[in-house]
Amino acid sequence: MDASPFHEGELEAQARAGESSRGAGIRDFMPDQHRDFFALLPYLFAAGRDAQGKPIATVLTGSEGFVTSAAPDELAVAALPALGDPADAALSAGAPIGLLGLDLRTRRRNRANGVVSERDGNGLRVAVTQSFGNCAKYIQQRQHELVPAAAAATEELGSLDAATSALIAQADTLFIASGSESGLDVSHRGGRPGFVRIEDGRLTVPDFAGNSYFNTFGNLLREPATALLFIDFAKGDLLQLQGMAEIVWGGPELAGLDGAKRLLHVEVTRAWRRKAALPFRWAEPEPAQTTLATGTWRHHEAA
């Protein structure tokens, strides 16, 4: 890889934040421990580009071992998006893909971004071009149990209704997809329940202290189109959103939530709800200590 593993947008975001990183853990191959980790997962978070070139995020599921690695630069995923998943067409042969392996049972996560080299009726093969690990900050630990799979109907929403707004307002976890000319990325964000503020179809997500890579923000400086994914962990529901992002680097708005270093406003443009889409149900979470060190929006506390 180049001397710096970061593209120009990521370097600009680091400069705006007054932070920097050498990105020593970013490689163009997966070390063996990452390859072994992916094989332990029963679910895998993925990002692709839709027909308009905008990011969209989803979850692929299977029995443990449904993700395998025959070589350090290759992942095979024995699963496809479910019928009606708005991300289905985005994960086609030749398309860029961002992958996040996250085990909520252990709070461990690794990224693997690249290109879908093959797709058939059984799954995907991914040529990995970028691999790196992430720390466990802000990940709530959750244990899951399997439930019988059900055919989930996909409902496209004209706007965020009361039920989806309630899910967002109570969430302690989300996933965000972003892209640049360098490729796609899907990342985890976590906080206390209510860390995402929702007002008239605009979401505000705080950015807490992290690894100083600024992969997501660097992408959004180049391409403000983004996608968010929320999970109802008790019911297995998925909420998939697309929108346009604006970064708030400073100012008085940051004082509304303890720990926020920056904010991300997302104007939601499309939304899909898929009830009971996941064959898992999760127990109540054990919050990360880093999560407990953050706050909630002060106007909510006063309400």
N, C-alpha and C positions, 0 to 999 in steps of 0.2 A: 504494500500500500504506500501512498505518498507519505512524506515526512509528517504531515498533519492529516489525521483521519477525518477532519471536519471540513464541510463545504463552507462556502463564503457566508451563507446565511447563519450557520451555527457560530462562526467566528464573530460575525457582527453582533449576534445576540449575546455572546459572552462579553464582548466589549461594552455593550450597552448596560449589562448588569454589573460591570466592574469585576468580572470573574474570568478565570481562564483554566484550561485543562490541557494536558498533553495527550489525553485520550489513550493512555498506555494500554488499557484493557481492550481496546477496539482492534479487532483482527479481521482479515479476509478469509478466515476459516474458523471452525469450531474446535476448541480443545476437547479432549476426550471426556472431561467431566461435564461439559455442556451437552455433548452427544448422548451421554448416559442419562443425563437429567431429562432430556426431552422424551426418552423412552419410558419414563415413570409417569407421564402426565395422562389424565383422562380427558383433558380439554386443552385447547390451544386457541389463543386469540390471534386474529388475522385481519389485515387491512389490504384492500385493493383499490383500484380506480374504476368508477362506473363509466357508462358510455359517454358522459360529458367530461371525463377526466378528473372527477372529484373523488376524494377519499371516501371510503365506506368501510365500516368495521363490523366484524362478526365473530362468532365462536364456533370452532369445529370440535366435535366430541367423538369419543370412542373408548373402547376398553384400554386399560393401561398397556402400553406397547403399540398403540396405533400410530405413533410417530417413531420412526427409526432413522438411523444414519449409517449408510454403507461407506461413507467417506467423509473426511473433515469438512468438505464444501458441499455436502448434499444432505437434504432431509426428505424422507418419504412420509407422506401423511395419508393414511388409509381411511380417509373420510372426505366428504364433500359437503358444501352448504346444503341445508335442508331445503325441500321444496318450498318455494315462495320467499326464501331469504333474499332480500334486496341486494346482497353482496354476491350472489351466485355467479352472475356473468362476469364480475370483476376478477374472479380468480380463474382466469382462462390461461391456456398455454401461451407463453410468450409475454405475459403481463407481469409487471412488478408486483411484489408482495412484501408486506411487513409482517413479521411473526413475533409474538410474545409468548414464551413459555412461562407460566406463573402457576405455582402450586400453592394454593391458599392454605393447605394443611401445614406447610412448612415455611411459608412466606419467602420462598426462594424464587428468583426470576432470572431469565436469560432472554436476550433478543437474538433474532436471526433474520436478517433482511436479504432479499435477493430477487430472483425471477422464477416464475413458474415454468420449469423446463418441459414438463409433460403433465397432461391431465387425461384421465380415462374414466370409465364408469366406477372405478374403485377408489380413486383419490388423486392426489397431487404429488408431483416430484418437484422439489425446489432446489435450484442452484444458489447456494448461499454466498453472498459477496461481502456481508458485514455481520460480525458476531461480537457480542459483548454482554457481560453480566451487569446487573443492577443490584444495589443494596436493598435491604428489606424495609427501608423507611416508609412509613405511612400505609403499610399493607396490614389489613386486619386479618388475623388468623381465623380460618373457618374450616370446619370439618363437614364433609358432605356424605349423603347416602344416595344410592341409586334408586330411581323410581322407574316404572315402566314407561317406555318411550311413547309419545303421543304425536299425532300429526297436528302440528300447530298451524292455525290459520294466520295469515298475515293481513294486518289491517293498516292501511296507510291513512294517516291522520292529517286533516287539513290544518290543524293547529294543536298545541298541547292542551289536552283536556284535563279535567280535575284529577283523574286517576293517574295520568302520567306526570302531572305537576306534583302530585303527592309523592310519587316514587322518587322523583328527582330531589324534592325538598327533604326527604328522609335519608337519602343515600349517603353512605360513607366511602363509596368506591365508584370510580368510573374508569373508562378506557377511552383514549383519544388517539385518533389516526390523523396523520399529516403527511405531506409529501413535498418533494422538490424535484428538480431535474436529476438529483442524485439517487432518488428512489423513495420508498415508502417506509413509514415507521408507525408502530402502534405502541402506546405507552400506558402505564397505570398511573392513576391519581387517587389519593386517598386523604381522608380527613375525618373530623367528627361528623356524626349525622347532622345534616344541614349545612355542610361546608360549601355546597353549591347554592348560590342565590339565584332565584328565578323571579323575573319581573317582565310581564307582558311579552313572553316568547324569547326573551334574552336571558341567557345563563351567564353567571359570573363565577369563574373557577379560580380560587387562589393558587398561587405557585409558591410552595414552601422551599426551604433550603434543600438542595439536592446534590447531584454529582458534578455540577458545573459543565455538563456536556451541552445542554440546551438544544437537544435534538429536535424536540417539538417546536420550541419557539423559533429556532433557526429555520425550520421548514416554513413556519407560518409567516416569517418575514418575507419569504419568497413567494409563497402561495397561501393566501389567507383562508382558502377553502379547507374545511376540517370535518371530522365526523366524531361523534361521541356514542358510546355504548354504555347503557345502564342495565344492571341485572336486579330483578327482584329475587333475592336469594332464598326467600321462604317459599316462593311459588314457581320458580324456574322461568319466569317471564323475561323477555328481552325487549328493550326499548332502543332502537337504532335511530340516530339523529344525524342529519347533515346541517352544516351552517357555515357562516362566515365569521372569522375570528379577528379580534382587535386586541392587541397587547397593551396593557397599562403598566408602564415601567416605574412610575412613581406618583407622588401626589397624595392628597388627603384621603382619597378613597381607600387606600391601603390600610388606614388606621381602623377601618371597620371590622377587621378580623385579625386577631393576634397571630403572628407568625407569617403572615403573607408578605412575601418579598416583591411580588408582582401579581397582576391580575390578568385573567383572560376573559374577555367578553365574547360570547358566541351568540349571534343572531340565528335562530333555528329557521331553516328553510324547508326541510323535509323531515318527516317523522314516520316511523313504522313501529307498530306494537305486535309482538308475537307471544301470545299467552302459552305458558307451559312449554316453551320451545326447547328447554334444556332438560335432560333426563337426570337431573340432580336436584336435591333440596339440601340447603346448608343450615347448620345449627347457628345459634347466636354467636356473633364474632367475639374474639378476644382482641381488643384494639392494641395496635403497636404503641410502645411507649412514646415514640416520636409523634404519633397522632394525638396522644393525650396532652402533649405539650403545646398543641395549637388550640385556637379558639373557635367560636362560632360567631356569626354575624351579629353585631350588637343590637341592631334594630329588631332582630328576632328575639333576643334575650329580653328586650324591653316589652315585647308584645304580650 
